[in-house]
Amino acid sequence: MRFEILRLDDIDGTPVDRTVVDAASVNGIVQQAAAIGQRIWIRPADASAS
């Protein structure tokens, strides 16, 4: 399964960056975001997302 990860703006929460990763990579990205206090939004990726 693949997930879309959106990095969110600290001020207004709008998405500023988007990436699609496999399930095995999600934990590392969450850990990295938590370490620096970055806001992210994770959702299942559409089948057409890359």
Secondary structure, DSSP 8 states (H G I E B T S, - for coil): -EEEEEEE-TTT--EEEEEEEEHHHHHHHHHHHHHHT--EEEEE--TT--
